[in-house]
């Protein structure tokens, strides 16, 4: 299951965390983000124990969006042991997201 995190939680969960963490940078007003949400949440549930699935609201955490150069939402970034490994921008099918995550766990 994915959950929305704050900037402070991002540091502890992602930057200082261990293992694979998938982060969906989204906005509440974004249509493609709303389309991706059920796909992202379902994948997070099916991959529980293999990777953490988290969300960052760019309007609430602008500094994180800027730090990771998120200019378009949704943007999904895979981190492992605090390092950015891969990124998908815009809406995409579940299979593409699943392949990206599986490549890094």
Secondary structure, DSSP 8 states (H G I E B T S, - for coil): --EE--HHHHIIIIIS--SEEEEEEE-TT-HHHHHHHHHHHHHHHHTTTTEEEEEEETTT-HHHHHHTT--SSSEEEEEETTEEEEEEES---HHHHHHHHHTT-
